[in-house]
């Protein structure tokens, strides 16, 4: 079968992590750009990418890419693509769009034109004038960047950060994909101790447990392309079973704590939903009172910051970061990884990070401060 061109999108700053995931899964990388990694595969690869990718936001099937300076050009070039290879006669499909630095800046007009063009293409095959749209759902994306239009079909449906385990939420939780990226960007592995002393809804320790046991993040959820006739139910079952066969049975040293009882209860319930409750030790308490059981370890946390629980200029927030600096400075053999939207964190923490990454938690700009500890003996 001819290779398909697929695109895994991501939060800006995490493209390299997604690329590394794709390479580890055996995919051939075509190119890496801002917010997306393009790779080659087949129908099985669509299932594999959706089920296994931890940091990507969505997986798209790329239909075509071309310059479009006029609406007529957008219509004709869209119509020339092989939509009939994928979209069935009874398919329900919508068109989403975005336009950046392009002459065709009206997103609503671009969406309407692409929709009309695809319908005209489908008419040539199915020989009908009216489509009932009661069948499988397809979401087409038209993305215009500097007058170049990229046409894609979303294979994921609901975003890949929706693992399905987070039934109990807390205020301003971290996205599952970002939490997973924080773990993958750290020096933690399944043989080391990991502490999250501001665990909130438990997303970071849960994602770490899934990584440690090699449990595919999408193994228990549904995807839009599961309804497509081109990817059989048997193929999905094959990929899911292979993922289950590759899970690791091991003892993890993951510790999650929070000063808020409701947060901790939510974290415990979410861990149960994810099937990793027995792999995490939960404890109610202030981060200053946590007893660290191991000579070497890793701290990965998402403490309160501006736009999250505490006002960015509040005395309580600044005092919290000063206390973190005093407490964590005593843990000389631990690596510390802290994400916050507060740009003055290093001054209050009283230590310059070994590495700083600018990322996004949803639409909130955050900074990932990485403090490297010594390698375990």
C-alpha positions in Angstrom: 0.0 0.0 0.0 1.2 3.5 -0.8 2.6 5.3 2.2 0.4 7.9 3.9 1.6 11.2 5.0 0.6 11.9 8.6 1.0 14.9 10.9 1.3 14.8 14.7 0.6 18.3 16.1 1.9 19.5 19.5 2.2 22.4 21.8 5.0 24.8 20.7 8.3 23.7 22.3 7.5 20.0 22.4 8.0 19.1 18.8 11.4 17.4 19.5 9.7 15.2 22.2 7.0 14.1 19.7 9.6 13.5 17.1 11.6 11.2 19.5 8.4 9.4 20.3 7.6 8.8 16.6 11.1 7.5 16.0 10.9 5.1 18.9 7.7 3.8 17.5 9.5 3.1 14.2 8.0 5.8 12.0 9.9 7.6 9.2 10.1 11.3 9.9 9.7 13.7 6.9 10.1 17.1 8.6 9.7 18.9 11.9 8.1 22.4 12.0 6.6 24.7 14.6 3.8 22.7 16.3 3.9 19.7 14.0 5.9 16.7 13.0 5.2 15.0 9.6 5.9 11.3 9.2 5.1 8.4 6.8 3.1 5.3 7.7 0.0 3.3 6.7 -3.5 2.7 8.1 -2.0 0.6 11.0 0.3 3.6 11.7 -2.8 5.8 12.2 -4.0 3.4 15.0 -0.5 3.0 16.4 0.2 6.7 16.6 -3.1 7.6 18.3 -2.8 4.8 20.9 0.9 5.3 21.8 1.7 9.0 21.5 1.9 10.7 24.9 2.8 14.3 24.0 1.1 15.0 20.7 -2.2 16.8 20.6 -3.7 15.1 17.5 -2.8 12.9 14.5 -3.9 14.2 11.1 -4.0 12.5 7.7 -2.4 14.9 5.3 -4.5 15.2 2.1 -2.5 17.8 0.2 -0.5 21.1 0.3 -0.5 23.9 -2.2 -0.3 27.6 -2.7 -3.7 29.4 -2.6 -3.9 33.1 -3.4 -7.5 33.2 -4.4 -10.7 31.5 -3.4 -11.1 29.9 -6.8 -7.6 28.5 -6.5 -8.4 27.1 -3.1 -11.6 25.5 -4.5 -10.1 23.9 -7.5 -6.9 22.6 -5.8 -9.0 21.2 -2.9 -11.3 19.4 -5.4 -8.3 17.8 -7.1 -7.4 15.9 -3.9 -8.4 12.2 -3.3 -11.3 12.8 -0.8 -13.2 9.9 -2.3 -10.5 7.5 -1.1 -11.5 8.3 2.5 -14.9 9.9 2.9 -17.9 7.6 2.5 -21.2 8.5 0.8 -23.0 8.8 4.1 -20.2 10.5 6.0 -20.8 13.4 8.3 -18.0 16.0 7.9 -17.2 19.4 9.1 -14.4 21.8 8.2 -12.3 23.7 10.7 -9.7 26.3 9.7 -7.0 28.8 10.6 -5.1 31.4 8.6 -1.8 33.1 9.4 -0.2 35.7 7.3 -2.2 34.8 4.2 -4.2 36.7 1.6 -7.2 34.3 2.3 -7.6 35.6 5.9 -11.4 35.0 6.3 -11.5 31.6 8.0 -15.2 31.2 7.7 -15.0 31.7 3.9 -12.2 29.3 3.6 -14.1 26.7 5.5 -17.2 27.1 3.3 -15.2 26.9 0.1 -13.4 23.7 1.2 -16.7 22.1 2.3 -18.3 23.0 -1.1 -15.3 21.7 -3.0 -15.2 18.4 -1.1 -18.9 17.9 -1.7 -18.4 18.5 -5.5 -15.6 15.9 -5.5 -17.8 13.4 -3.7 -20.6 13.9 -6.2 -18.3 12.8 -9.0 -18.0 9.3 -7.4 -21.3 8.8 -5.7 -23.5 10.4 -8.4 -25.9 12.0 -5.9 -26.7 15.6 -5.2 -27.7 15.3 -1.6 -25.6 13.8 1.2 -27.5 12.6 4.3 -24.4 12.8 6.6 -25.6 10.1 9.0 -22.4 7.9 8.9 -18.9 8.1 10.2 -17.6 11.5 11.3 -14.8 13.3 9.6 -13.2 16.6 10.6 -11.3 18.4 7.8 -8.7 21.0 8.7 -7.7 23.8 6.3 -4.6 25.5 7.6 -3.2 28.5 5.7 0.3 29.8 6.5 1.9 32.4 4.3 -0.5 31.6 1.4 0.2 27.8 1.5 -2.8 25.7 2.3 -2.5 22.4 4.1 -5.6 20.1 3.9 -5.9 17.4 6.6 -8.4 15.0 8.1 -8.3 14.6 11.9 -7.9 10.9 12.8 -8.0 11.5 16.6 -11.4 13.1 17.2 -11.2 14.3 20.8 -7.7 15.6 21.6 -5.1 13.0 22.6 -4.7 14.7 26.0 -8.1 13.3 26.9 -6.9 9.9 28.2 -10.2 9.2 29.9 -8.9 8.6 33.4 -9.3 12.1 34.8 -12.9 12.0 36.0 -12.2 14.1 39.1 -10.8 17.5 38.3 -9.2 20.3 40.3 -8.9 24.0 39.6 -6.5 24.7 36.7 -5.1 21.2 36.1 -2.1 20.6 33.9 -2.8 18.9 30.6 -2.0 15.2 30.4 0.2 15.7 27.3 2.3 18.4 29.0 2.6 16.4 32.2 3.9 13.4 30.2 6.4 15.7 28.4 7.7 17.0 31.8 8.5 13.4 32.7 10.0 12.5 29.4 12.2 15.6 29.5 13.5 14.7 33.0 16.2 12.3 34.1 13.6 10.1 35.7 13.2 6.4 34.8 11.3 3.5 36.2 14.1 2.5 38.6 14.3 6.0 40.3 12.2 7.6 42.9 9.8 10.4 41.8 8.0 12.9 44.0 5.3 15.3 43.1 4.6 17.4 46.2 1.9 19.6 44.5 0.1 16.7 42.8 -3.3 18.3 42.3 -5.4 15.9 40.3 -2.4 13.5 40.1 -1.7 14.0 36.4 2.1 14.1 36.7 2.5 10.9 38.9 -0.2 9.1 36.8 1.6 9.9 33.5 4.9 8.8 35.1 3.4 5.5 36.1 2.0 4.9 32.6 5.5 5.7 31.2 7.2 3.5 33.8 5.0 0.5 33.0 4.9 1.2 29.3 1.1 1.5 29.3 -0.1 3.2 26.1 -2.0 6.4 27.0 -4.7 5.9 24.4 -5.4 2.2 25.0 -8.7 2.6 26.7 -10.3 5.4 24.6 -12.0 5.9 21.3 -10.8 7.7 18.2 -12.6 9.2 15.2 -10.8 7.0 12.7 -12.2 3.9 14.5 -15.4 4.5 12.5 -13.6 4.6 9.1 -14.0 1.7 6.8 -10.4 1.9 5.7 -9.1 0.9 9.2 -10.8 -2.3 10.2 -11.8 -3.2 13.8 -9.4 -6.2 13.5 -6.5 -3.8 12.8 -7.4 -1.7 15.9 -7.6 -4.8 18.0 -4.2 -6.0 16.7 -2.5 -2.7 17.6 -4.2 -2.6 21.1 -3.2 -6.2 21.9 0.4 -5.5 20.8 0.4 -2.5 23.2 -0.9 -4.7 26.0 1.7 -7.3 25.3 4.5 -4.7 25.7 3.4 -3.4 29.1 6.0 -3.9 31.8 5.3 -5.4 35.2 7.5 -3.6 37.7 7.6 -1.9 41.1 7.7 1.8 40.8 8.7 4.4 43.5 6.3 7.2 42.8 5.1 9.5 45.6 2.3 12.1 45.3 1.2 14.6 47.9 -0.9 17.7 48.3 -1.9 20.0 51.1 -5.5 20.0 49.9 -7.5 17.0 50.8 -10.0 17.4 47.9 -7.0 17.4 45.5 -5.6 14.3 46.9 -8.9 12.5 46.8 -9.3 13.5 43.1 -5.7 12.2 42.4 -6.4 8.9 44.1 -9.6 8.4 42.1 -7.9 9.3 38.8 -5.1 6.9 39.5 -7.7 4.1 40.1 -9.3 5.0 36.8 -5.9 4.9 35.0 -5.1 1.5 36.6 -2.0 2.7 38.4 -3.3 3.4 41.9 -1.1 0.6 43.4 2.0 2.1 41.8 1.7 5.5 43.5 2.0 6.2 47.2 -0.4 9.1 48.1 0.1 11.3 51.2 -1.8 14.3 52.5 0.6 17.1 53.7 2.6 20.2 53.1 5.6 19.9 50.8 7.9 21.1 53.6 7.0 18.1 55.7 7.5 15.3 53.1 10.0 12.7 54.1 12.2 11.6 51.2 12.9 7.9 51.4 15.7 7.6 48.9 19.2 8.8 48.6 18.7 9.9 45.0 15.5 11.0 43.3 13.6 13.3 41.1 11.0 16.0 42.0 8.6 17.0 39.2 5.9 19.4 40.2 3.4 22.0 39.0 3.0 24.4 42.0 0.5 27.2 42.2 1.3 30.3 40.1 -0.4 33.4 38.5 -3.6 32.5 36.8 -3.6 29.3 38.9 -4.9 29.4 42.5 -2.8 32.3 43.6 -2.4 35.8 42.3 0.9 36.3 40.5 1.9 39.2 42.7 0.6 37.9 46.0 2.8 37.7 49.0 1.7 34.1 49.6 2.9 33.0 46.1 6.3 34.6 46.6 6.7 33.1 50.1 5.8 29.7 48.7 8.6 29.9 46.1 11.1 31.0 48.7 10.1 28.1 50.9 10.5 25.7 48.0 14.0 27.0 47.4 14.9 26.5 51.1 13.4 23.0 51.3 14.7 21.7 48.0 18.2 23.1 48.4 18.7 20.5 51.2 18.0 17.7 48.7 21.4 17.9 47.1 21.2 14.5 45.4 17.8 15.2 43.8 17.0 16.6 40.4 14.1 19.2 40.5 11.8 20.0 37.6 9.3 22.8 38.2 6.8 24.3 35.8 5.2 27.7 36.6 3.8 30.7 34.8 5.7 33.0 37.2 8.8 34.4 35.3 10.6 35.6 38.5 10.7 32.1 39.9 14.5 31.6 39.8 15.0 34.8 41.9 12.7 33.6 44.7 13.9 30.0 44.4 17.4 31.5 44.8 19.0 29.2 42.2 19.5 29.5 38.5 18.1 26.5 36.5 20.4 24.4 34.4 17.9 24.6 31.6 14.7 26.7 30.9 12.0 25.8 28.4 9.2 28.0 27.4 6.0 26.0 26.9 2.2 26.3 27.1 -0.3 24.7 29.4 -3.4 25.2 27.2 -3.2 28.9 26.4 -1.2 29.8 29.4 2.5 30.5 28.8 4.6 28.6 31.3 8.3 28.0 32.0 9.8 24.6 32.8 12.8 25.0 35.1 15.1 22.1 35.1 17.6 21.6 38.0 20.0 18.7 37.5 21.1 16.6 40.4 24.1 14.2 40.4 24.0 10.9 38.7 23.2 8.1 41.2 26.2 6.0 42.3 
